[in-house]
Amino acid sequence: MEKPEKTALIAGTFDPVTVGHLDVIRRTAALYDRVFVAVCRNEAKTPLFSEETRLAALAVAVRDLANVEVLRGEGLTAEFARKIGADVIVKGVRNEADFAYERDMADYNRSVSGIETLFLAASPETAAVSSTLVRERLTNGESIADLVPASVLPLLRP
């Protein structure tokens, strides 16, 4: 009997994609047959990079992962997950504050769509990395080479 394909969704603003994001994507790709990574809009945030740049940077960052596809997110994450046939939503969490926020979102997403959320703890080497830190360094003219995948550095010109 053939086992059904298991699909995961990782959704975020990815402004920009970081080594922490890529770590979570790689780990998810090892667990699931197919992984969709969706660049989403968050009305509460004003992104530094255009949606097109964020999509391109993600595509470059995951190009060696055959089972990962980058998409433009549409609407509520829970509804989008159901639309693309995801079995689970995966969220990386760096600390207690991330977990508290994402747990509330997971409860909401499950109530709306029935789709569960899997939390992956950040790897120790990426736990301090955030897109906010990348944007702050860029604003101050500092290097971001240790915070983003090397392959996307040429794309990250605000």
Secondary structure, DSSP 8 states (H G I E B T S, - for coil): ------EEEEEE--TT--HHHHHHHHHHHHH-SEEEEEE---TT---SS-HHHHHHHHHHHTTT-TTEEEEE--S-HHHHHHHHT-SEEEEEE-SHHHHHHHHHHHHHHHHHH--EEEEEE--TTTTT--HHHHHHHHHTT---TTTS-GGGGGG---
